[in-house]
């Protein structure tokens, strides 16, 4: 039994890292995003946040999110220069 626990710390976004809902993968039937976090279904949509993480570790995911976003931006810029976007 927890006694005298503040309800403030139990609300979403207060002390957790919200992740998930847009699985990253190569098969459009089982994932929403490709390896560059680009939507399989919506042209030119890139989701560069924690949505591609369908599970979480015990560590803060910020560096991983930033690294994936950086990679996605490099890909996006390259594809834009080639006229593919």
N, CA, C and O atoms as a Maestro MAE file, in Angstrom:
{
 s_m_m2io_version
 :::
 2.0.0
}

f_m_ct {
 s_m_title
 :::
 protein
 m_atom[340] {
  # First column is atom index #
  i_m_mmod_type
  r_m_x_coord
  r_m_y_coord
  r_m_z_coord
  i_m_residue_number
  s_m_chain_name
  s_m_pdb_residue_name
  s_m_pdb_atom_name
  i_m_atomic_number
  :::
  1 25 0.844 -1.171 0.000 1 A "UNK " " N  " 7
  2 3 0.000 0.000 0.000 1 A "UNK " " CA " 6
  3 2 0.892 1.238 0.000 1 A "UNK " " C  " 6
  4 15 1.829 1.355 0.790 1 A "UNK " " O  " 8
  5 25 0.578 2.137 -0.891 2 A "UNK " " N  " 7
  6 3 1.332 3.384 -0.976 2 A "UNK " " CA " 6
  7 2 0.583 4.455 -0.199 2 A "UNK " " C  " 6
  8 15 -0.606 4.688 -0.413 2 A "UNK " " O  " 8
  9 25 1.300 5.091 0.696 3 A "UNK " " N  " 7
  10 3 0.686 6.109 1.539 3 A "UNK " " CA " 6
  11 2 1.317 7.467 1.234 3 A "UNK " " C  " 6
  12 15 2.531 7.569 1.055 3 A "UNK " " O  " 8
  13 25 0.498 8.489 1.177 4 A "UNK " " N  " 7
  14 3 0.958 9.869 0.980 4 A "UNK " " CA " 6
  15 2 1.730 10.081 -0.328 4 A "UNK " " C  " 6
  16 15 2.731 10.798 -0.351 4 A "UNK " " O  " 8
  17 25 1.270 9.465 -1.398 5 A "UNK " " N  " 7
  18 3 1.904 9.659 -2.699 5 A "UNK " " CA " 6
  19 2 1.168 10.764 -3.440 5 A "UNK " " C  " 6
  20 15 -0.057 10.740 -3.559 5 A "UNK " " O  " 8
  21 25 1.912 11.709 -3.926 6 A "UNK " " N  " 7
  22 3 1.324 12.813 -4.678 6 A "UNK " " CA " 6
  23 2 0.808 12.304 -6.018 6 A "UNK " " C  " 6
  24 15 1.518 11.573 -6.710 6 A "UNK " " O  " 8
  25 25 -0.384 12.667 -6.389 7 A "UNK " " N  " 7
  26 3 -0.969 12.272 -7.672 7 A "UNK " " CA " 6
  27 2 -0.269 12.976 -8.841 7 A "UNK " " C  " 6
  28 15 -0.337 12.498 -9.973 7 A "UNK " " O  " 8
  29 25 0.389 14.084 -8.587 8 A "UNK " " N  " 7
  30 3 1.074 14.809 -9.660 8 A "UNK " " CA " 6
  31 2 2.103 13.953 -10.370 8 A "UNK " " C  " 6
  32 15 2.220 14.045 -11.592 8 A "UNK " " O  " 8
  33 25 2.841 13.140 -9.673 9 A "UNK " " N  " 7
  34 3 3.911 12.365 -10.306 9 A "UNK " " CA " 6
  35 2 3.380 11.160 -11.076 9 A "UNK " " C  " 6
  36 15 4.150 10.477 -11.751 9 A "UNK " " O  " 8
  37 25 2.100 10.891 -10.988 10 A "UNK " " N  " 7
  38 3 1.542 9.732 -11.662 10 A "UNK " " CA " 6
  39 2 0.862 10.078 -12.985 10 A "UNK " " C  " 6
  40 15 0.302 9.191 -13.630 10 A "UNK " " O  " 8
  41 25 0.894 11.319 -13.396 11 A "UNK " " N  " 7
  42 3 0.239 11.711 -14.638 11 A "UNK " " CA " 6
  43 2 1.183 11.558 -15.823 11 A "UNK " " C  " 6
  44 15 2.402 11.633 -15.669 11 A "UNK " " O  " 8
  45 25 0.612 11.343 -17.007 12 A "UNK " " N  " 7
  46 3 1.399 11.163 -18.220 12 A "UNK " " CA " 6
  47 2 2.280 12.379 -18.488 12 A "UNK " " C  " 6
  48 15 1.883 13.520 -18.252 12 A "UNK " " O  " 8
  49 25 3.482 12.108 -18.986 13 A "UNK " " N  " 7
  50 3 4.393 13.175 -19.355 13 A "UNK " " CA " 6
  51 2 5.167 13.791 -18.212 13 A "UNK " " C  " 6
  52 15 6.054 14.611 -18.451 13 A "UNK " " O  " 8
  53 25 4.868 13.432 -16.996 14 A "UNK " " N  " 7
  54 3 5.533 14.041 -15.843 14 A "UNK " " CA " 6
  55 2 6.914 13.448 -15.640 14 A "UNK " " C  " 6
  56 15 7.897 14.183 -15.545 14 A "UNK " " O  " 8
  57 25 6.999 12.140 -15.574 15 A "UNK " " N  " 7
  58 3 8.295 11.515 -15.316 15 A "UNK " " CA " 6
  59 2 8.496 10.259 -16.157 15 A "UNK " " C  " 6
  60 15 9.273 9.377 -15.789 15 A "UNK " " O  " 8
  61 25 7.800 10.183 -17.275 16 A "UNK " " N  " 7
  62 3 7.950 9.032 -18.160 16 A "UNK " " CA " 6
  63 2 8.312 9.511 -19.560 16 A "UNK " " C  " 6
  64 15 8.227 10.701 -19.864 16 A "UNK " " O  " 8
  65 25 8.710 8.587 -20.391 17 A "UNK " " N  " 7
  66 3 9.027 8.888 -21.785 17 A "UNK " " CA " 6
  67 2 7.994 8.171 -22.640 17 A "UNK " " C  " 6
  68 15 8.012 6.946 -22.757 17 A "UNK " " O  " 8
  69 25 7.102 8.938 -23.231 18 A "UNK " " N  " 7
  70 3 6.031 8.349 -24.020 18 A "UNK " " CA " 6
  71 2 6.576 7.914 -25.373 18 A "UNK " " C  " 6
  72 15 7.167 8.713 -26.099 18 A "UNK " " O  " 8
  73 25 6.375 6.648 -25.707 19 A "UNK " " N  " 7
  74 3 6.921 6.054 -26.918 19 A "UNK " " CA " 6
  75 2 5.860 5.192 -27.586 19 A "UNK " " C  " 6
  76 15 4.804 4.921 -27.014 19 A "UNK " " O  " 8
  77 25 6.160 4.772 -28.801 20 A "UNK " " N  " 7
  78 3 5.346 3.770 -29.456 20 A "UNK " " CA " 6
  79 2 4.344 4.296 -30.465 20 A "UNK " " C  " 6
  80 15 4.267 5.499 -30.713 20 A "UNK " " O  " 8
  81 25 3.594 3.404 -31.031 21 A "UNK " " N  " 7
  82 3 2.476 3.597 -31.974 21 A "UNK " " CA " 6
  83 2 2.870 3.635 -33.440 21 A "UNK " " C  " 6
  84 15 1.981 3.521 -34.284 21 A "UNK " " O  " 8
  85 25 4.117 3.784 -33.800 22 A "UNK " " N  " 7
  86 3 4.516 3.838 -35.213 22 A "UNK " " CA " 6
  87 2 5.758 2.969 -35.427 22 A "UNK " " C  " 6
  88 15 6.866 3.481 -35.585 22 A "UNK " " O  " 8
  89 25 5.561 1.680 -35.431 23 A "UNK " " N  " 7
  90 3 6.675 0.726 -35.554 23 A "UNK " " CA " 6
  91 2 7.514 1.001 -36.802 23 A "UNK " " C  " 6
  92 15 6.980 1.318 -37.865 23 A "UNK " " O  " 8
  93 25 8.821 0.878 -36.658 24 A "UNK " " N  " 7
  94 3 9.752 1.051 -37.763 24 A "UNK " " CA " 6
  95 2 10.150 -0.330 -38.275 24 A "UNK " " C  " 6
  96 15 10.459 -1.220 -37.484 24 A "UNK " " O  " 8
  97 25 10.144 -0.512 -39.606 25 A "UNK " " N  " 7
  98 3 10.525 -1.786 -40.188 25 A "UNK " " CA " 6
  99 2 10.493 -1.742 -41.701 25 A "UNK " " C  " 6
  100 15 10.083 -0.741 -42.289 25 A "UNK " " O  " 8
  101 25 10.919 -2.814 -42.331 26 A "UNK " " N  " 7
  102 3 10.992 -2.839 -43.794 26 A "UNK " " CA " 6
  103 2 9.706 -3.329 -44.457 26 A "UNK " " C  " 6
  104 15 9.516 -3.111 -45.653 26 A "UNK " " O  " 8
  105 25 8.830 -3.979 -43.714 27 A "UNK " " N  " 7
  106 3 7.596 -4.529 -44.275 27 A "UNK " " CA " 6
  107 2 6.410 -3.620 -43.963 27 A "UNK " " C  " 6
  108 15 6.037 -3.477 -42.798 27 A "UNK " " O  " 8
  109 25 5.812 -3.004 -44.982 28 A "UNK " " N  " 7
  110 3 4.666 -2.119 -44.750 28 A "UNK " " CA " 6
  111 2 3.466 -2.820 -44.110 28 A "UNK " " C  " 6
  112 15 2.600 -2.161 -43.536 28 A "UNK " " O  " 8
  113 25 3.410 -4.135 -44.204 29 A "UNK " " N  " 7
  114 3 2.299 -4.876 -43.593 29 A "UNK " " CA " 6
  115 2 2.438 -4.975 -42.080 29 A "UNK " " C  " 6
  116 15 1.445 -5.155 -41.375 29 A "UNK " " O  " 8
  117 25 3.663 -4.859 -41.580 30 A "UNK " " N  " 7
  118 3 3.887 -5.013 -40.136 30 A "UNK " " CA " 6
  119 2 4.495 -3.775 -39.485 30 A "UNK " " C  " 6
  120 15 4.773 -3.779 -38.286 30 A "UNK " " O  " 8
  121 25 4.702 -2.721 -40.263 31 A "UNK " " N  " 7
  122 3 5.303 -1.503 -39.713 31 A "UNK " " CA " 6
  123 2 4.702 -0.270 -40.384 31 A "UNK " " C  " 6
  124 15 4.106 -0.356 -41.458 31 A "UNK " " O  " 8
  125 25 4.870 0.858 -39.738 32 A "UNK " " N  " 7
  126 3 4.341 2.129 -40.235 32 A "UNK " " CA " 6
  127 2 5.429 2.939 -40.933 32 A "UNK " " C  " 6
  128 15 5.157 3.655 -41.897 32 A "UNK " " O  " 8
  129 25 6.669 2.821 -40.439 33 A "UNK " " N  " 7
  130 3 7.783 3.630 -40.942 33 A "UNK " " CA " 6
  131 2 8.893 2.751 -41.495 33 A "UNK " " C  " 6
  132 15 9.068 1.615 -41.055 33 A "UNK " " O  " 8
  133 25 9.650 3.280 -42.468 34 A "UNK " " N  " 7
  134 3 10.831 2.568 -42.946 34 A "UNK " " CA " 6
  135 2 12.025 2.891 -42.040 34 A "UNK " " C  " 6
  136 15 11.860 3.529 -41.000 34 A "UNK " " O  " 8
  137 25 13.213 2.457 -42.430 35 A "UNK " " N  " 7
  138 3 14.397 2.633 -41.578 35 A "UNK " " CA " 6
  139 2 14.816 4.088 -41.419 35 A "UNK " " C  " 6
  140 15 15.643 4.406 -40.565 35 A "UNK " " O  " 8
  141 25 14.250 4.976 -42.237 36 A "UNK " " N  " 7
  142 3 14.552 6.404 -42.116 36 A "UNK " " CA " 6
  143 2 13.395 7.161 -41.475 36 A "UNK " " C  " 6
  144 15 13.324 8.387 -41.554 36 A "UNK " " O  " 8
  145 25 12.502 6.431 -40.848 37 A "UNK " " N  " 7
  146 3 11.328 6.973 -40.160 37 A "UNK " " CA " 6
  147 2 10.385 7.692 -41.124 37 A "UNK " " C  " 6
  148 15 9.689 8.635 -40.748 37 A "UNK " " O  " 8
  149 25 10.377 7.229 -42.365 38 A "UNK " " N  " 7
  150 3 9.486 7.753 -43.398 38 A "UNK " " CA " 6
  151 2 8.283 6.828 -43.495 38 A "UNK " " C  " 6
  152 15 8.432 5.606 -43.497 38 A "UNK " " O  " 8
  153 25 7.101 7.406 -43.574 39 A "UNK " " N  " 7
  154 3 5.871 6.625 -43.637 39 A "UNK " " CA " 6
  155 2 5.838 5.739 -44.878 39 A "UNK " " C  " 6
  156 15 6.223 6.161 -45.968 39 A "UNK " " O  " 8
  157 25 5.372 4.503 -44.694 40 A "UNK " " N  " 7
  158 3 5.166 3.617 -45.839 40 A "UNK " " CA " 6
  159 2 3.954 4.075 -46.658 40 A "UNK " " C  " 6
  160 15 3.913 3.862 -47.870 40 A "UNK " " O  " 8
  161 25 2.982 4.693 -46.013 41 A "UNK " " N  " 7
  162 3 1.697 4.992 -46.654 41 A "UNK " " CA " 6
  163 2 1.483 6.445 -47.062 41 A "UNK " " C  " 6
  164 15 0.760 6.708 -48.023 41 A "UNK " " O  " 8
  165 25 2.090 7.388 -46.358 42 A "UNK " " N  " 7
  166 3 1.855 8.807 -46.633 42 A "UNK " " CA " 6
  167 2 3.125 9.409 -47.230 42 A "UNK " " C  " 6
  168 15 4.161 9.483 -46.570 42 A "UNK " " O  " 8
  169 25 3.030 9.833 -48.474 43 A "UNK " " N  " 7
  170 3 4.204 10.362 -49.178 43 A "UNK " " CA " 6
  171 2 4.807 11.551 -48.429 43 A "UNK " " C  " 6
  172 15 4.095 12.460 -48.002 43 A "UNK " " O  " 8
  173 25 6.110 11.525 -48.280 44 A "UNK " " N  " 7
  174 3 6.899 12.611 -47.681 44 A "UNK " " CA " 6
  175 2 6.589 12.890 -46.216 44 A "UNK " " C  " 6
  176 15 6.864 13.987 -45.730 44 A "UNK " " O  " 8
  177 25 6.029 11.932 -45.513 45 A "UNK " " N  " 7
  178 3 5.799 12.087 -44.071 45 A "UNK " " CA " 6
  179 2 6.920 11.385 -43.313 45 A "UNK " " C  " 6
  180 15 7.130 10.183 -43.476 45 A "UNK " " O  " 8
  181 25 7.635 12.137 -42.490 46 A "UNK " " N  " 7
  182 3 8.687 11.597 -41.641 46 A "UNK " " CA " 6
  183 2 8.266 11.805 -40.192 46 A "UNK " " C  " 6
  184 15 7.853 12.902 -39.815 46 A "UNK " " O  " 8
  185 25 8.367 10.772 -39.390 47 A "UNK " " N  " 7
  186 3 7.983 10.835 -37.974 47 A "UNK " " CA " 6
  187 2 9.264 10.696 -37.161 47 A "UNK " " C  " 6
  188 15 9.735 9.582 -36.929 47 A "UNK " " O  " 8
  189 25 9.826 11.815 -36.728 48 A "UNK " " N  " 7
  190 3 11.141 11.801 -36.089 48 A "UNK " " CA " 6
  191 2 11.024 12.105 -34.595 48 A "UNK " " C  " 6
  192 15 11.585 13.078 -34.093 48 A "UNK " " O  " 8
  193 25 10.293 11.261 -33.918 49 A "UNK " " N  " 7
  194 3 10.170 11.370 -32.464 49 A "UNK " " CA " 6
  195 2 10.205 9.965 -31.874 49 A "UNK " " C  " 6
  196 15 10.683 9.041 -32.532 49 A "UNK " " O  " 8
  197 25 9.729 9.788 -30.695 50 A "UNK " " N  " 7
  198 3 9.767 8.493 -30.034 50 A "UNK " " CA " 6
  199 2 8.715 7.510 -30.496 50 A "UNK " " C  " 6
  200 15 8.639 6.399 -29.971 50 A "UNK " " O  " 8
  201 25 7.904 7.890 -31.464 51 A "UNK " " N  " 7
  202 3 6.826 7.012 -31.924 51 A "UNK " " CA " 6
  203 2 7.327 5.694 -32.495 51 A "UNK " " C  " 6
  204 15 6.628 4.684 -32.419 51 A "UNK " " O  " 8
  205 25 8.517 5.687 -33.061 52 A "UNK " " N  " 7
  206 3 9.030 4.458 -33.675 52 A "UNK " " CA " 6
  207 2 9.538 3.447 -32.649 52 A "UNK " " C  " 6
  208 15 9.838 2.306 -33.001 52 A "UNK " " O  " 8
  209 25 9.634 3.852 -31.403 53 A "UNK " " N  " 7
  210 3 10.087 2.954 -30.332 53 A "UNK " " CA " 6
  211 2 8.877 2.231 -29.749 53 A "UNK " " C  " 6
  212 15 8.109 2.818 -28.987 53 A "UNK " " O  " 8
  213 25 8.707 0.981 -30.097 54 A "UNK " " N  " 7
  214 3 7.533 0.260 -29.603 54 A "UNK " " CA " 6
  215 2 7.773 -0.406 -28.254 54 A "UNK " " C  " 6
  216 15 6.858 -0.985 -27.669 54 A "UNK " " O  " 8
  217 25 8.987 -0.323 -27.771 55 A "UNK " " N  " 7
  218 3 9.288 -0.793 -26.415 55 A "UNK " " CA " 6
  219 2 10.310 0.171 -25.812 55 A "UNK " " C  " 6
  220 15 10.961 0.937 -26.522 55 A "UNK " " O  " 8
  221 25 10.431 0.115 -24.516 56 A "UNK " " N  " 7
  222 3 11.332 1.046 -23.839 56 A "UNK " " CA " 6
  223 2 12.293 0.291 -22.930 56 A "UNK " " C  " 6
  224 15 11.970 -0.770 -22.396 56 A "UNK " " O  " 8
  225 25 13.468 0.859 -22.771 57 A "UNK " " N  " 7
  226 3 14.438 0.300 -21.828 57 A "UNK " " CA " 6
  227 2 14.333 1.076 -20.524 57 A "UNK " " C  " 6
  228 15 13.444 1.910 -20.352 57 A "UNK " " O  " 8
  229 25 15.231 0.796 -19.631 58 A "UNK " " N  " 7
  230 3 15.229 1.516 -18.357 58 A "UNK " " CA " 6
  231 2 15.989 2.834 -18.460 58 A "UNK " " C  " 6
  232 15 16.077 3.581 -17.485 58 A "UNK " " O  " 8
  233 25 16.540 3.122 -19.642 59 A "UNK " " N  " 7
  234 3 17.326 4.340 -19.837 59 A "UNK " " CA " 6
  235 2 16.526 5.398 -20.594 59 A "UNK " " C  " 6
  236 15 15.559 5.079 -21.285 59 A "UNK " " O  " 8
  237 25 16.930 6.631 -20.460 60 A "UNK " " N  " 7
  238 3 16.320 7.739 -21.174 60 A "UNK " " CA " 6
  239 2 16.545 7.563 -22.683 60 A "UNK " " C  " 6
  240 15 17.684 7.346 -23.096 60 A "UNK " " O  " 8
  241 25 15.505 7.647 -23.515 61 A "UNK " " N  " 7
  242 3 15.645 7.400 -24.957 61 A "UNK " " CA " 6
  243 2 16.054 8.615 -25.787 61 A "UNK " " C  " 6
  244 15 16.114 8.520 -27.012 61 A "UNK " " O  " 8
  245 25 16.335 9.743 -25.160 62 A "UNK " " N  " 7
  246 3 16.558 10.978 -25.904 62 A "UNK " " CA " 6
  247 2 17.704 10.880 -26.902 62 A "UNK " " C  " 6
  248 15 17.556 11.335 -28.037 62 A "UNK " " O  " 8
  249 25 18.837 10.305 -26.524 63 A "UNK " " N  " 7
  250 3 19.975 10.210 -27.445 63 A "UNK " " CA " 6
  251 2 19.638 9.328 -28.643 63 A "UNK " " C  " 6
  252 15 20.036 9.636 -29.766 63 A "UNK " " O  " 8
  253 25 18.919 8.251 -28.420 64 A "UNK " " N  " 7
  254 3 18.523 7.375 -29.522 64 A "UNK " " CA " 6
  255 2 17.562 8.096 -30.455 64 A "UNK " " C  " 6
  256 15 17.695 8.007 -31.676 64 A "UNK " " O  " 8
  257 25 16.600 8.805 -29.891 65 A "UNK " " N  " 7
  258 3 15.655 9.575 -30.700 65 A "UNK " " CA " 6
  259 2 16.408 10.615 -31.528 65 A "UNK " " C  " 6
  260 15 16.123 10.788 -32.713 65 A "UNK " " O  " 8
  261 25 17.361 11.302 -30.915 66 A "UNK " " N  " 7
  262 3 18.141 12.318 -31.628 66 A "UNK " " CA " 6
  263 2 18.978 11.701 -32.744 66 A "UNK " " C  " 6
  264 15 19.057 12.264 -33.836 66 A "UNK " " O  " 8
  265 25 19.602 10.555 -32.489 67 A "UNK " " N  " 7
  266 3 20.430 9.899 -33.502 67 A "UNK " " CA " 6
  267 2 19.586 9.450 -34.692 67 A "UNK " " C  " 6
  268 15 19.987 9.627 -35.843 67 A "UNK " " O  " 8
  269 25 18.426 8.873 -34.417 68 A "UNK " " N  " 7
  270 3 17.543 8.449 -35.503 68 A "UNK " " CA " 6
  271 2 17.013 9.650 -36.285 68 A "UNK " " C  " 6
  272 15 16.894 9.589 -37.508 68 A "UNK " " O  " 8
  273 25 16.698 10.730 -35.593 69 A "UNK " " N  " 7
  274 3 16.226 11.946 -36.265 69 A "UNK " " CA " 6
  275 2 17.324 12.517 -37.158 69 A "UNK " " C  " 6
  276 15 17.054 12.954 -38.277 69 A "UNK " " O  " 8
  277 25 18.550 12.512 -36.670 70 A "UNK " " N  " 7
  278 3 19.687 13.012 -37.454 70 A "UNK " " CA " 6
  279 2 19.839 12.187 -38.735 70 A "UNK " " C  " 6
  280 15 19.991 12.736 -39.826 70 A "UNK " " O  " 8
  281 25 19.797 10.863 -38.585 71 A "UNK " " N  " 7
  282 3 19.916 9.978 -39.748 71 A "UNK " " CA " 6
  283 2 18.781 10.237 -40.738 71 A "UNK " " C  " 6
  284 15 19.000 10.286 -41.948 71 A "UNK " " O  " 8
  285 25 17.579 10.401 -40.216 72 A "UNK " " N  " 7
  286 3 16.424 10.682 -41.074 72 A "UNK " " CA " 6
  287 2 16.595 12.000 -41.817 72 A "UNK " " C  " 6
  288 15 16.261 12.099 -42.998 72 A "UNK " " O  " 8
  289 25 17.112 13.003 -41.132 73 A "UNK " " N  " 7
  290 3 17.329 14.315 -41.762 73 A "UNK " " CA " 6
  291 2 18.398 14.243 -42.845 73 A "UNK " " C  " 6
  292 15 18.256 14.874 -43.893 73 A "UNK " " O  " 8
  293 25 19.461 13.486 -42.610 74 A "UNK " " N  " 7
  294 3 20.488 13.299 -43.642 74 A "UNK " " CA " 6
  295 2 19.875 12.647 -44.881 74 A "UNK " " C  " 6
  296 15 20.127 13.079 -46.006 74 A "UNK " " O  " 8
  297 25 19.074 11.612 -44.667 75 A "UNK " " N  " 7
  298 3 18.400 10.918 -45.770 75 A "UNK " " CA " 6
  299 2 17.440 11.866 -46.488 75 A "UNK " " C  " 6
  300 15 17.417 11.919 -47.718 75 A "UNK " " O  " 8
  301 25 16.655 12.608 -45.723 76 A "UNK " " N  " 7
  302 3 15.688 13.539 -46.290 76 A "UNK " " CA " 6
  303 2 16.388 14.585 -47.160 76 A "UNK " " C  " 6
  304 15 15.947 14.856 -48.276 76 A "UNK " " O  " 8
  305 25 17.464 15.167 -46.660 77 A "UNK " " N  " 7
  306 3 18.210 16.177 -47.420 77 A "UNK " " CA " 6
  307 2 18.787 15.581 -48.700 77 A "UNK " " C  " 6
  308 15 18.730 16.209 -49.757 77 A "UNK " " O  " 8
  309 25 19.342 14.374 -48.612 78 A "UNK " " N  " 7
  310 3 19.908 13.704 -49.778 78 A "UNK " " CA " 6
  311 2 18.827 13.425 -50.824 78 A "UNK " " C  " 6
  312 15 19.030 13.680 -52.012 78 A "UNK " " O  " 8
  313 25 17.699 12.912 -50.391 79 A "UNK " " N  " 7
  314 3 16.603 12.611 -51.313 79 A "UNK " " CA " 6
  315 2 16.021 13.881 -51.930 79 A "UNK " " C  " 6
  316 15 15.621 13.882 -53.094 79 A "UNK " " O  " 8
  317 25 15.975 14.954 -51.155 80 A "UNK " " N  " 7
  318 3 15.482 16.232 -51.667 80 A "UNK " " CA " 6
  319 2 16.397 16.762 -52.770 80 A "UNK " " C  " 6
  320 15 15.928 17.238 -53.804 80 A "UNK " " O  " 8
  321 25 17.713 16.673 -52.536 81 A "UNK " " N  " 7
  322 3 18.687 17.133 -53.540 81 A "UNK " " CA " 6
  323 2 18.570 16.339 -54.839 81 A "UNK " " C  " 6
  324 15 18.787 16.874 -55.926 81 A "UNK " " O  " 8
  325 25 18.224 15.050 -54.714 82 A "UNK " " N  " 7
  326 3 18.068 14.185 -55.890 82 A "UNK " " CA " 6
  327 2 16.712 14.363 -56.569 82 A "UNK " " C  " 6
  328 15 16.474 13.802 -57.639 82 A "UNK " " O  " 8
  329 25 15.825 15.140 -55.953 83 A "UNK " " N  " 7
  330 3 14.500 15.365 -56.522 83 A "UNK " " CA " 6
  331 2 13.508 14.257 -56.251 83 A "UNK " " C  " 6
  332 15 12.479 14.160 -56.920 83 A "UNK " " O  " 8
  333 25 13.810 13.419 -55.272 84 A "UNK " " N  " 7
  334 3 12.928 12.296 -54.956 84 A "UNK " " CA " 6
  335 2 11.833 12.641 -53.960 84 A "UNK " " C  " 6
  336 15 10.940 11.828 -53.723 84 A "UNK " " O  " 8
  337 25 11.883 13.817 -53.381 85 A "UNK " " N  " 7
  338 3 10.855 14.223 -52.422 85 A "UNK " " CA " 6
  339 2 10.122 15.444 -52.933 85 A "UNK " " C  " 6
  340 15 9.214 15.943 -52.267 85 A "UNK " " O  " 8
  :::
 }
 m_bond[339] {
  # First column is bond index #
  i_m_from
  i_m_to
  i_m_order
  :::
  1 1 2 1
  2 2 3 1
  3 3 4 2
  4 3 5 1
  5 5 6 1
  6 6 7 1
  7 7 8 2
  8 7 9 1
  9 9 10 1
  10 10 11 1
  11 11 12 2
  12 11 13 1
  13 13 14 1
  14 14 15 1
  15 15 16 2
  16 15 17 1
  17 17 18 1
  18 18 19 1
  19 19 20 2
  20 19 21 1
  21 21 22 1
  22 22 23 1
  23 23 24 2
  24 23 25 1
  25 25 26 1
  26 26 27 1
  27 27 28 2
  28 27 29 1
  29 29 30 1
  30 30 31 1
  31 31 32 2
  32 31 33 1
  33 33 34 1
  34 34 35 1
  35 35 36 2
  36 35 37 1
  37 37 38 1
  38 38 39 1
  39 39 40 2
  40 39 41 1
  41 41 42 1
  42 42 43 1
  43 43 44 2
  44 43 45 1
  45 45 46 1
  46 46 47 1
  47 47 48 2
  48 47 49 1
  49 49 50 1
  50 50 51 1
  51 51 52 2
  52 51 53 1
  53 53 54 1
  54 54 55 1
  55 55 56 2
  56 55 57 1
  57 57 58 1
  58 58 59 1
  59 59 60 2
  60 59 61 1
  61 61 62 1
  62 62 63 1
  63 63 64 2
  64 63 65 1
  65 65 66 1
  66 66 67 1
  67 67 68 2
  68 67 69 1
  69 69 70 1
  70 70 71 1
  71 71 72 2
  72 71 73 1
  73 73 74 1
  74 74 75 1
  75 75 76 2
  76 75 77 1
  77 77 78 1
  78 78 79 1
  79 79 80 2
  80 79 81 1
  81 81 82 1
  82 82 83 1
  83 83 84 2
  84 83 85 1
  85 85 86 1
  86 86 87 1
  87 87 88 2
  88 87 89 1
  89 89 90 1
  90 90 91 1
  91 91 92 2
  92 91 93 1
  93 93 94 1
  94 94 95 1
  95 95 96 2
  96 95 97 1
  97 97 98 1
  98 98 99 1
  99 99 100 2
  100 99 101 1
  101 101 102 1
  102 102 103 1
  103 103 104 2
  104 103 105 1
  105 105 106 1
  106 106 107 1
  107 107 108 2
  108 107 109 1
  109 109 110 1
  110 110 111 1
  111 111 112 2
  112 111 113 1
  113 113 114 1
  114 114 115 1
  115 115 116 2
  116 115 117 1
  117 117 118 1
  118 118 119 1
  119 119 120 2
  120 119 121 1
  121 121 122 1
  122 122 123 1
  123 123 124 2
  124 123 125 1
  125 125 126 1
  126 126 127 1
  127 127 128 2
  128 127 129 1
  129 129 130 1
  130 130 131 1
  131 131 132 2
  132 131 133 1
  133 133 134 1
  134 134 135 1
  135 135 136 2
  136 135 137 1
  137 137 138 1
  138 138 139 1
  139 139 140 2
  140 139 141 1
  141 141 142 1
  142 142 143 1
  143 143 144 2
  144 143 145 1
  145 145 146 1
  146 146 147 1
  147 147 148 2
  148 147 149 1
  149 149 150 1
  150 150 151 1
  151 151 152 2
  152 151 153 1
  153 153 154 1
  154 154 155 1
  155 155 156 2
  156 155 157 1
  157 157 158 1
  158 158 159 1
  159 159 160 2
  160 159 161 1
  161 161 162 1
  162 162 163 1
  163 163 164 2
  164 163 165 1
  165 165 166 1
  166 166 167 1
  167 167 168 2
  168 167 169 1
  169 169 170 1
  170 170 171 1
  171 171 172 2
  172 171 173 1
  173 173 174 1
  174 174 175 1
  175 175 176 2
  176 175 177 1
  177 177 178 1
  178 178 179 1
  179 179 180 2
  180 179 181 1
  181 181 182 1
  182 182 183 1
  183 183 184 2
  184 183 185 1
  185 185 186 1
  186 186 187 1
  187 187 188 2
  188 187 189 1
  189 189 190 1
  190 190 191 1
  191 191 192 2
  192 191 193 1
  193 193 194 1
  194 194 195 1
  195 195 196 2
  196 195 197 1
  197 197 198 1
  198 198 199 1
  199 199 200 2
  200 199 201 1
  201 201 202 1
  202 202 203 1
  203 203 204 2
  204 203 205 1
  205 205 206 1
  206 206 207 1
  207 207 208 2
  208 207 209 1
  209 209 210 1
  210 210 211 1
  211 211 212 2
  212 211 213 1
  213 213 214 1
  214 214 215 1
  215 215 216 2
  216 215 217 1
  217 217 218 1
  218 218 219 1
  219 219 220 2
  220 219 221 1
  221 221 222 1
  222 222 223 1
  223 223 224 2
  224 223 225 1
  225 225 226 1
  226 226 227 1
  227 227 228 2
  228 227 229 1
  229 229 230 1
  230 230 231 1
  231 231 232 2
  232 231 233 1
  233 233 234 1
  234 234 235 1
  235 235 236 2
  236 235 237 1
  237 237 238 1
  238 238 239 1
  239 239 240 2
  240 239 241 1
  241 241 242 1
  242 242 243 1
  243 243 244 2
  244 243 245 1
  245 245 246 1
  246 246 247 1
  247 247 248 2
  248 247 249 1
  249 249 250 1
  250 250 251 1
  251 251 252 2
  252 251 253 1
  253 253 254 1
  254 254 255 1
  255 255 256 2
  256 255 257 1
  257 257 258 1
  258 258 259 1
  259 259 260 2
  260 259 261 1
  261 261 262 1
  262 262 263 1
  263 263 264 2
  264 263 265 1
  265 265 266 1
  266 266 267 1
  267 267 268 2
  268 267 269 1
  269 269 270 1
  270 270 271 1
  271 271 272 2
  272 271 273 1
  273 273 274 1
  274 274 275 1
  275 275 276 2
  276 275 277 1
  277 277 278 1
  278 278 279 1
  279 279 280 2
  280 279 281 1
  281 281 282 1
  282 282 283 1
  283 283 284 2
  284 283 285 1
  285 285 286 1
  286 286 287 1
  287 287 288 2
  288 287 289 1
  289 289 290 1
  290 290 291 1
  291 291 292 2
  292 291 293 1
  293 293 294 1
  294 294 295 1
  295 295 296 2
  296 295 297 1
  297 297 298 1
  298 298 299 1
  299 299 300 2
  300 299 301 1
  301 301 302 1
  302 302 303 1
  303 303 304 2
  304 303 305 1
  305 305 306 1
  306 306 307 1
  307 307 308 2
  308 307 309 1
  309 309 310 1
  310 310 311 1
  311 311 312 2
  312 311 313 1
  313 313 314 1
  314 314 315 1
  315 315 316 2
  316 315 317 1
  317 317 318 1
  318 318 319 1
  319 319 320 2
  320 319 321 1
  321 321 322 1
  322 322 323 1
  323 323 324 2
  324 323 325 1
  325 325 326 1
  326 326 327 1
  327 327 328 2
  328 327 329 1
  329 329 330 1
  330 330 331 1
  331 331 332 2
  332 331 333 1
  333 333 334 1
  334 334 335 1
  335 335 336 2
  336 335 337 1
  337 337 338 1
  338 338 339 1
  339 339 340 2
  :::
 }
}
